[in-house]
Amino acid sequence: MNIPVAIITIAMVAMTMTACQSKQSPSIPEDDHKESSTAGLLDKDTISVEFAKIYVKNYAGRAGKIPVDSSGCDACATEMIGGRPHKMGSNTRTVWFSASRLRALVEQLEAEGGDGIRFYFAAYDSTYNKYDSSHTHIPQKPYWNRNTLIMVTTRDSTRNDTIFHWDYFNNDPRGTVGKGRIILASAENRGELCPPPATCKGVGALLITQ
């Protein structure tokens, strides 16, 4: 066997071994945690203000319209519902969480070996009965029937060589330490959910242009 043929043969054997090893390795996505800096984690997902406004505008129609208090929306259109006129305003389009609240959740998550937070799009009930014991949390009436967000802690869970980010939580509303959390976007503080008010720019949400 001459030298070129030997080199080609060795290369083919090496390629075959590499292919076999690749087939045996589990399909595990890259871990964002391995980025070396905060900037490295955030920069790749940063978009321009122009694109952000376009995407936020795209959601306007999907957010939907709901009956609102007529005194808080003079420019809202009127629709007949159940034979009665109702002012119709935009459903909630923004949710705000304080840095301290997010930091507290992340600190508990890291202490428990969690890997992330899942955001669920949700909506409050359209009506509430304060005498119903199943309603452990009743928002202020202007927020009834509106969109909201729920955050849930997650852990890595492997199945068939694939990693899932598995929700973990405790059903105790006190969120027993060590067993995850389910956090609701609170409507009690002005500006946490918007609308209401009808104009979100007034509470600092600058990406909503209509």
C-alpha positions in Angstrom: 0.0 0.0 0.0 1.5 3.3 -1.1 1.4 6.4 1.2 -1.5 8.3 -0.6 -3.6 5.2 -0.5 -2.8 4.7 3.2 -3.7 8.3 4.0 -7.0 7.9 2.2 -7.8 4.7 4.0 -7.0 6.1 7.4 -9.2 9.2 6.7 -12.1 7.0 5.6 -11.8 4.9 8.8 -11.7 8.1 10.9 -14.8 9.5 9.2 -16.7 6.2 9.8 -15.8 6.2 13.5 -16.9 9.9 13.8 -20.2 9.1 12.1 -20.9 6.2 14.4 -20.1 8.3 17.5 -22.5 11.0 16.2 -25.3 8.6 15.9 -24.8 7.4 19.4 -24.8 10.9 20.9 -28.1 12.3 22.2 -29.7 15.2 20.4 -29.2 17.9 23.0 -29.6 21.6 22.1 -26.9 24.1 23.0 -27.2 25.4 26.5 -27.6 29.2 26.6 -26.1 29.1 30.2 -22.7 28.4 28.7 -22.3 31.8 27.2 -19.3 33.6 28.8 -21.0 36.9 29.4 -24.4 38.6 30.0 -23.9 40.5 26.7 -23.4 37.1 24.9 -26.7 35.8 26.2 -28.7 38.9 25.2 -27.1 40.2 22.1 -28.1 37.4 19.7 -31.8 38.0 20.6 -31.8 41.8 20.5 -33.9 43.4 17.8 -34.2 47.0 16.6 -36.9 49.4 17.8 -38.5 49.4 14.4 -38.9 45.6 14.3 -40.1 45.5 17.9 -42.9 48.0 17.0 -43.9 46.0 13.9 -44.2 42.8 16.0 -46.1 44.6 18.7 -48.4 46.1 16.1 -48.9 42.6 14.6 -50.3 41.4 17.9 -52.9 44.2 18.2 -55.5 42.3 16.2 -54.8 39.1 18.0 -55.2 40.7 21.5 -58.9 41.1 20.7 -61.5 43.6 21.9 -63.5 43.3 25.1 -66.3 45.4 26.8 -64.8 48.2 28.8 -65.9 50.8 31.3 -67.3 53.6 29.0 -65.9 56.3 31.3 -62.3 55.2 30.6 -62.5 55.0 26.8 -64.2 57.8 25.1 -62.7 56.9 21.7 -63.8 53.2 21.9 -66.2 51.8 19.3 -69.7 50.7 20.5 -71.0 47.2 19.7 -74.3 45.5 20.6 -73.9 42.6 22.9 -77.0 40.8 24.2 -79.1 43.6 22.8 -77.3 46.2 24.8 -74.6 48.7 23.6 -71.1 48.2 25.0 -67.9 50.2 24.6 -65.2 47.9 23.2 -61.6 48.5 24.0 -58.3 46.6 23.4 -57.5 43.6 25.6 -54.3 43.7 27.6 -51.2 43.9 25.5 -48.3 44.5 27.9 -47.3 42.9 31.2 -44.7 44.4 33.5 -42.7 42.6 36.2 -40.3 44.3 38.7 -36.6 43.5 38.6 -36.8 42.5 42.3 -39.7 40.0 41.6 -37.8 38.4 38.7 -34.6 38.3 40.6 -36.3 36.6 43.6 -37.8 34.0 41.2 -34.4 33.3 39.5 -32.6 33.0 42.8 -35.1 30.4 44.0 -34.9 28.6 40.7 -31.1 28.4 40.7 -31.1 27.2 44.4 -33.4 24.4 43.3 -31.5 23.4 40.3 -34.1 24.7 37.8 -33.1 25.7 34.3 -35.6 28.4 33.3 -39.0 30.1 33.4 -41.9 29.3 31.1 -44.4 32.1 30.3 -48.0 31.1 29.7 -50.5 33.4 27.9 -53.6 33.4 30.1 -56.8 35.4 30.8 -58.7 36.3 33.9 -62.2 35.0 34.4 -65.0 37.1 33.0 -66.8 37.1 36.4 -65.9 36.5 40.0 -67.9 35.6 43.1 -66.2 36.8 46.3 -68.1 34.1 48.2 -66.7 31.3 46.0 -63.8 29.7 47.9 -62.3 28.4 44.7 -61.4 32.0 43.7 -58.2 32.4 45.9 -57.2 35.5 43.8 -59.8 38.0 42.6 -58.3 40.9 40.5 -59.8 44.4 40.5 -62.9 44.5 38.2 -61.3 46.5 35.4 -59.0 43.5 34.8 -61.8 40.9 34.6 -61.8 39.0 31.3 -58.4 40.5 30.3 -55.2 38.8 29.1 -52.4 38.2 31.6 -49.2 36.1 32.0 -48.3 33.3 34.3 -44.7 32.3 35.0 -43.7 28.8 35.9 -40.4 27.4 37.0 -38.9 24.6 34.9 -36.2 21.9 35.2 -34.2 19.9 32.6 -35.9 16.5 31.9 -34.4 14.0 29.4 -36.6 11.6 27.4 -35.4 9.5 24.5 -32.1 11.5 24.5 -34.0 14.8 24.1 -34.0 17.5 26.7 -37.3 19.0 27.8 -37.8 22.0 30.0 -40.3 20.5 32.5 -42.6 22.6 34.6 -42.2 22.0 38.3 -44.3 23.7 41.0 -46.2 23.2 44.2 -50.0 23.7 44.2 -49.8 25.5 47.6 -50.5 29.2 46.7 -47.8 30.1 49.3 -45.2 28.5 46.9 -43.5 26.3 49.4 -39.7 26.9 49.1 -37.9 24.1 47.3 -40.8 23.1 45.0 -41.0 25.8 42.4 -43.4 28.6 41.8 -46.4 29.7 39.7 -46.4 33.5 39.5 -49.3 35.5 38.2 -48.8 38.9 36.6 -50.4 41.0 39.3 -53.0 43.6 38.2 -53.0 45.5 41.5 -50.3 47.9 40.7 -50.9 50.5 38.0 -48.8 49.8 34.9 -48.3 46.1 35.5 -50.9 45.2 32.9 -52.0 47.6 30.1 -54.6 48.2 28.9 -56.1 49.5 31.2 -55.5 52.4 31.0 -56.6 52.8 27.4 -53.4 54.6 26.4 -50.3 52.5 27.5 -47.8 55.2 26.5 -48.9 57.1 29.6 -47.5 54.3 31.8 -44.3 53.9 29.9 -45.1 51.3 27.3 -43.6 53.0 24.2 -43.7 50.2 21.6 -47.5 50.4 21.3 -48.2 52.8 18.5 -51.9 52.1 18.0 
